[in-house]
Amino acid sequence: MKKKRFIALLTILLLGTALIGCGADKTPKNASKSTPVVLNEVAHSIFYAPMYAAIENGYFAEEGIDLTLVTGYGADKTMTALLSGEADIGFMGPEGTGEKV
């Protein structure tokens, strides 16, 4: 009988512990200070359409990201901005990584 009570108590404790993290977060995501992020893209492209839609719909702001979109007009300029710290993220294709001989 003691074994059944122990197993029942252990089961309740495990389920209770597992469900603690399931509560809804009452803090709005944009209530905290937003993180500034500079994204440098090579050129405007249809391939980045999901990103443009996310920016326009405010998804980055909802997650606390203050996104600044900059067009680099070339992989070399985008990489320079990334390496110099002017940009946090650089969107470039594989053509910008090849060495010209």
Secondary structure by P-SEA (a helix, b strand, c coil): caaaaaaaaaaaaaaaaaacccccccccccccbbbbbbbbbccccccaaaaaaaaaaccccccccbbbbbbcccaaaaaaaaaaccccbbbbccccccccc
